[in-house]
Every structure is written in C-alpha cells, then in structure tokens.
Amino acid sequence: MRKSILLIGLALLSLPFLVIALFLVALLPGTPELGNAIARKMIERASTANGIVNLAEFGDKVCLVPEGIGVRGYTDDFFPDFKVALRESDESEGVWYILVGSNSDQSVRIYAVEQRVLSWKIPEEQDYRKFVGCPEHIAITIKDEPDSCSNLETAGAKPRCRIFLTF
C-alpha cells in the first residue's frame, strides 16, 4: 500500500514537469505550415489570374511585412485594438509575414511564409520599411528559368521556376 502511494505521489509530482515540458515543446519554432499554405494558395490564384492576387479573398485586411523587420509593432499599427488570435512563428531567417485581420471578431492572425515557398527578396540597400503595407492586390511572377529555383516548393508551378512577390 505504501509503495503504491509513493508511486502515485511521484507520478503527481512529475506531472507538472511533464506539462511544462509539453508546453515548451509546443512553443518552439517550427515550419510555418499555415503561412506556407496561404502562400501556395496565392501562387495558385496568380497562375490563373495573370499573376495578380486579390488579397480581399484572404481576409478583411491583409498586410505584408518583409523579412528582417519586427512584425509585432506593425501588427499594432495596422490593427489597433485587435487581439492577436494566432502567431505562427519561425524565428529563423528566411521568412516574411502575412497579417490577416478579421473585422467581425476584431482579431489578427500572423502567418510566417518561408522564402523558399514564395520569395520576397528586397535588395539590401533598400529601406525595408517602405515595403511594409496593406495592398489590395499583389503580383506574383512565375518564370521558367533553367536552374533558377529547382528546389522551390510550389503549388502547380513547373519544377524549374522562379516565383516572387511584388506589390
């Protein structure tokens, strides 16, 4: 009896540590699957609409923040008094952000997009802040160029292609 009480006590004592460990694992950055899926959907739309994507299809207000800029400050600027409902994060280099606002529940979702899925390269000499914005439409260019980006993950694009975003 004492042995089973001791085992139960040890199990209960370790339960908080297990919960904390699981919580920390859930917070660790990983592949931004949702943002990549949205980018693939944008590529799909662009391939059927002469390269133009209407961002109203994705939310009431959609804003883009390039790689290398803190996304949180712009979230507050573009969506004042909105709560952050989701923040998909990949703290590594090589991601840019899509902010999608919903007027009905006053929330914004922050999605990370990997450059290898939809490239948005800004020349280093440019001021990144001037590329932050909430356009109604964006252009996605899909070019066939030998050896330009044969390892990109794309939705419906040819294996040897160059896909990049402009607005």
C-alpha positions as a printed Julia matrix, in Angstrom:
167×3 Matrix{Float64}:
   0.0    0.0     0.0
   2.77   2.41    0.93
   4.59   1.55   -2.27
   1.57   2.39   -4.45
   1.01   5.68   -2.54
   4.67   6.52   -3.08
   4.4    5.73   -6.82
   1.23   7.85   -7.14
   2.97  10.69   -5.28
   5.97  10.51   -7.62
   3.69  10.47  -10.66
   1.78  13.52   -9.41
   5.0   15.31   -8.58
   6.35  14.75  -12.09
   3.06  15.71  -13.81
   3.71  19.48  -13.58
   7.15  18.98  -15.08
   5.63  16.93  -17.91
   3.02  19.63  -18.58
   5.69  22.34  -18.63
   7.87  20.28  -20.98
   4.96  19.69  -23.37
   4.07  23.4   -23.27
   7.64  24.42  -24.1
   7.82  21.96  -26.98
   4.61  23.46  -28.39
   6.18  26.94  -28.28
   9.37  26.03  -30.09
   9.56  27.4   -33.61
   8.84  25.01  -36.41
   7.92  25.08  -40.07
   5.27  27.73  -40.67
   2.76  25.38  -42.3
  -0.25  27.73  -42.3
   1.62  30.67  -43.83
   3.18  28.41  -46.44
  -0.29  27.06  -47.3
  -1.62  30.61  -47.78
   1.38  31.44  -49.98
   0.73  28.34  -52.09
  -2.91  29.4   -52.45
  -1.71  32.85  -53.59
   0.6   31.23  -56.15
  -2.32  29.13  -57.39
  -4.52  32.23  -57.74
  -1.75  34.12  -59.53
  -1.26  31.31  -62.03
  -4.93  31.59  -63.08
  -5.28  35.4   -62.94
  -2.34  36.75  -64.98
  -0.17  36.96  -61.88
  -2.5   39.22  -59.86
  -3.87  38.15  -56.47
  -6.78  39.95  -54.81
  -5.94  39.9   -51.11
  -9.57  40.53  -50.07
 -10.07  36.83  -50.72
  -7.88  36.05  -47.71
  -9.31  38.45  -45.12
 -10.91  41.81  -44.39
  -7.48  43.44  -44.35
  -4.23  41.77  -45.36
  -0.82  43.31  -44.69
   2.66  42.15  -45.63
   5.83  42.56  -43.58
   9.16  41.6   -45.19
  11.9   39.52  -43.67
  14.18  41.37  -41.3
  11.57  43.6   -39.66
   9.81  43.07  -36.33
   6.25  42.09  -37.11
   4.64  42.88  -33.75
   4.94  46.68  -33.98
   3.31  46.7   -37.39
   0.53  44.49  -36.1
  -0.33  47.19  -33.56
  -0.06  49.93  -36.21
  -2.22  48.25  -38.84
  -4.71  46.61  -36.48
  -5.17  48.88  -33.44
  -7.37  47.38  -30.73
  -7.35  43.99  -32.46
  -6.3   40.94  -30.49
  -3.71  38.54  -31.87
  -5.6   35.3   -32.44
  -2.66  33.39  -33.92
   1.03  34.0   -34.29
   2.76  31.48  -36.44
   6.41  31.99  -35.8
   9.62  30.82  -37.28
  12.34  32.9   -35.71
  14.9   31.76  -38.24
  15.96  33.8   -41.21
  14.19  33.23  -44.47
  10.6   34.12  -43.53
   8.32  37.09  -44.13
   4.85  37.69  -42.68
   1.24  37.91  -43.78
  -1.08  39.66  -41.29
  -4.75  38.82  -41.82
  -7.33  40.9   -39.98
 -10.94  39.96  -39.27
 -13.32  42.82  -38.58
 -16.06  40.53  -37.24
 -14.08  39.35  -34.22
 -11.53  42.19  -34.12
  -8.6   39.78  -34.42
  -5.47  39.43  -36.48
  -3.61  36.29  -37.44
   0.12  36.46  -38.12
   1.4   33.9   -40.6
   5.05  33.24  -41.47
   5.97  32.39  -45.07
   9.26  30.77  -45.97
  11.23  32.43  -48.78
  11.66  29.03  -50.42
   7.87  28.8   -50.88
   7.19  32.36  -52.06
  10.23  34.54  -52.44
  10.01  38.21  -51.48
  13.55  39.44  -51.8
  14.3   43.07  -51.08
  17.71  44.45  -52.09
  19.88  45.07  -49.04
  20.42  48.72  -49.92
  16.66  49.38  -49.79
  14.81  50.6   -46.7
  12.71  47.58  -45.75
  10.09  49.75  -44.04
   8.9   51.17  -47.34
   7.87  47.65  -48.41
   5.56  47.13  -45.42
   1.96  47.67  -46.36
  -1.62  46.54  -46.83
  -2.18  46.44  -50.6
  -5.44  45.36  -52.19
  -3.59  43.32  -54.82
  -0.17  41.77  -55.22
   1.66  40.41  -58.24
   3.31  37.03  -58.21
   5.64  36.31  -61.09
   6.26  32.76  -62.18
   9.1   32.47  -64.7
  10.64  29.46  -66.33
  14.35  29.88  -65.88
  16.73  26.94  -66.06
  18.37  26.23  -62.72
  16.89  29.34  -61.07
  14.93  27.66  -58.31
  14.54  23.97  -58.96
  14.21  23.22  -55.23
  11.24  25.54  -54.54
   8.09  24.01  -53.14
   5.28  25.31  -55.31
   1.61  24.68  -55.91
   1.03  23.92  -59.55
   4.17  25.61  -60.85
   6.7   23.87  -63.02
   9.64  22.3   -61.18
  12.16  24.76  -62.66
  10.65  28.12  -61.95
  11.23  31.42  -60.28
   8.39  32.68  -58.11
   8.49  36.05  -56.44
   6.17  38.63  -54.97
   5.83  42.32  -55.76
   3.26  44.94  -54.84
